[in-house]
Amino acid sequence: MNKAIIGAIAAMAISAPALAQQSHAYVGGLIGQSKAADGCTGLPSGFSCDNKDTAFKLYGGYQFNPHFAVEGGYADLGKVKGSGVVSGVNLDATIKLSAWDVTAVGSWPFANQFAVFGKLGGYYGTVDSTATASGAGGTASAAAKDSNTGFTYGVGARYDFTRNLALRAEWQRYNKMGGDNTGKSDVDLLGLSLLWKFI
């Protein structure tokens, strides 16, 4: 029995440094494209609209082991832009989207440097809408704003260049952003990011 106890202690002593190396903090920055699925619905005939834009995200997290991490970030999800002429009046509208999120990240490493992952969590989002109408009678403008919380989830893949530097490709959805003033829409973020691990 003493031999078994000594063996267990020795195994823990050997594995402790390896486990310590697998736990680390990390930060990253993403650039990609956002799409507000319902950003252009319900518009008048002849009204042009673009529900896609360049998006950016900064994030950081802590990897507890090779399979589990907790991550938080801020995403600038770009704008939805629309314009057109309705009954002789020129209309221009812009909707700006942004979100803070916290997610649990489950990873599945394979081969030597590759891993796939999924994430699930919550977000706090802000939607700012502005509209301008101009015509013979002059110019008028209006603004609306909504903030809400909701679920966010996504999937992706990671390639480790070195112990410290990795590349991630990922898709993430912010479910039903917005509210009564601006309307609601699922917002998708697709992009590439560089990740730095503090090992």
C-alpha positions in Angstrom: 0.0 0.0 0.0 2.9 2.3 0.8 4.3 1.7 -2.7 0.9 2.6 -4.2 0.8 5.9 -2.2 4.4 6.8 -3.2 3.6 6.0 -6.8 0.5 8.2 -6.8 2.5 11.1 -5.3 5.3 10.6 -7.9 2.7 10.6 -10.7 1.2 13.9 -9.4 4.6 15.5 -9.2 5.4 14.5 -12.8 2.0 15.7 -14.2 1.8 19.0 -12.2 4.2 20.9 -14.5 2.4 19.7 -17.6 -1.0 20.8 -16.2 0.5 24.2 -15.3 1.7 24.6 -18.9 -1.8 23.8 -20.2 -3.4 26.5 -18.1 -2.9 30.1 -19.3 -4.4 33.4 -20.1 -4.7 34.7 -23.6 -5.8 37.8 -25.7 -6.8 38.2 -29.3 -8.0 40.5 -32.0 -10.5 39.6 -34.8 -11.4 41.2 -38.1 -14.2 40.0 -40.3 -17.6 40.6 -41.6 -20.9 41.0 -39.8 -24.4 40.4 -41.1 -27.7 41.5 -39.6 -30.1 38.9 -40.9 -33.3 41.1 -40.5 -31.6 44.5 -40.9 -33.1 45.1 -44.3 -36.6 43.6 -43.9 -39.8 45.6 -44.2 -38.4 48.4 -46.3 -40.3 50.3 -48.9 -40.0 49.4 -52.6 -37.0 51.0 -54.2 -35.1 51.3 -51.0 -31.6 50.0 -51.2 -30.0 48.4 -48.1 -26.8 46.7 -47.1 -26.9 44.5 -44.0 -23.2 43.5 -44.1 -20.2 45.4 -42.9 -16.6 45.1 -41.7 -16.5 44.1 -38.0 -13.8 44.0 -35.3 -13.5 42.2 -32.0 -11.1 42.3 -29.0 -11.2 39.4 -26.6 -9.4 37.7 -23.7 -9.8 34.6 -21.7 -8.3 31.9 -19.5 -7.6 28.3 -20.7 -8.1 26.1 -17.7 -7.1 22.9 -19.5 -6.9 21.8 -23.2 -10.6 21.4 -23.4 -12.2 24.3 -21.5 -11.8 28.1 -21.3 -13.8 31.1 -20.3 -13.7 34.1 -22.7 -14.9 37.7 -22.7 -14.8 40.3 -25.5 -16.1 43.5 -27.1 -17.3 43.4 -30.7 -17.9 46.4 -33.1 -20.4 44.7 -35.4 -20.5 47.5 -38.0 -23.5 49.2 -39.5 -26.6 48.5 -41.6 -27.1 51.2 -44.2 -30.1 52.0 -46.3 -31.2 54.8 -48.6 -33.9 55.5 -51.2 -36.6 57.9 -52.4 -40.1 57.5 -51.1 -42.9 59.8 -52.4 -40.3 62.4 -53.5 -38.5 62.3 -50.1 -34.8 61.2 -49.8 -34.4 58.8 -46.9 -31.1 57.7 -45.4 -30.9 55.3 -42.4 -28.0 53.8 -40.4 -28.1 51.2 -37.7 -24.9 50.7 -35.6 -24.4 47.4 -33.7 -22.0 46.5 -30.9 -21.9 43.9 -28.1 -20.0 42.7 -25.0 -20.0 38.9 -24.4 -18.9 36.2 -22.0 -18.7 32.6 -23.2 -17.6 29.2 -22.2 -15.3 27.6 -24.9 -15.0 23.9 -25.3 -12.0 22.8 -27.4 -11.1 19.5 -29.1 -7.4 19.3 -30.1 -6.3 16.9 -32.8 -3.1 16.3 -34.7 -0.3 18.4 -33.3 -1.3 22.0 -33.9 -5.0 21.9 -34.8 -8.1 22.2 -32.6 -11.8 22.8 -33.2 -14.0 24.6 -30.7 -17.5 25.7 -29.8 -18.7 28.5 -27.6 -21.9 29.3 -25.7 -22.7 32.3 -23.5 -24.5 35.6 -23.1 -24.1 39.1 -24.5 -25.1 42.7 -23.8 -25.8 44.5 -27.1 -26.5 48.0 -28.2 -28.3 49.1 -31.3 -28.2 52.7 -32.4 -30.5 53.8 -35.3 -30.5 57.2 -37.1 -32.6 58.3 -40.0 -32.7 61.4 -42.1 -35.4 62.6 -44.5 -34.8 65.5 -46.9 -37.1 67.0 -49.6 -38.7 70.2 -50.7 -40.0 70.8 -47.2 -36.6 70.7 -45.6 -34.7 68.1 -43.6 -35.8 66.1 -40.6 -34.0 63.5 -38.6 -34.8 60.9 -35.9 -32.8 58.6 -33.7 -33.6 55.5 -31.6 -31.6 53.2 -29.4 -32.1 49.8 -27.8 -29.9 47.7 -25.4 -30.6 44.1 -24.6 -29.2 40.9 -23.3 -29.3 37.5 -25.1 -27.6 34.3 -26.0 -24.5 34.0 -28.2 -22.9 30.9 -29.6 -20.4 29.9 -32.3 -17.9 27.4 -33.7 -14.4 27.7 -35.1 -11.0 26.2 -35.6 -7.5 27.1 -34.3 -4.0 26.5 -35.6 -1.1 27.0 -33.3 1.9 28.5 -35.0 4.0 28.3 -31.8 3.4 27.8 -28.1 2.3 31.4 -27.9 0.8 32.4 -31.2 -2.3 30.9 -32.9 -4.7 31.7 -35.7 -8.5 31.3 -35.3 -11.2 31.2 -37.9 -14.7 31.4 -36.3 -18.4 32.1 -36.7 -20.5 33.6 -33.9 -24.1 34.5 -33.6 -25.6 37.2 -31.4 -29.2 36.1 -31.0 -32.0 38.7 -31.5 -30.2 42.0 -30.9 -32.3 45.1 -30.5 -35.7 45.9 -29.1 -39.0 47.7 -29.7 -37.4 51.0 -30.8 -35.1 49.6 -33.5 -36.4 46.1 -34.2 -34.6 42.8 -33.5 -32.3 40.8 -35.7 -29.8 37.9 -35.4 -26.3 39.2 -36.0 -23.6 36.9 -37.4 -19.9 37.5 -37.1 -17.5 35.6 -39.4 -13.7 36.4 -39.2 -10.1 35.6 -38.5 -8.2 36.4 -35.4 -4.7 36.2 -34.0 -4.4 34.9 -30.5 -1.5 35.3 -28.0 -1.1 32.8 -25.2 0.8 33.9 -22.0 2.7 30.6 -21.4 
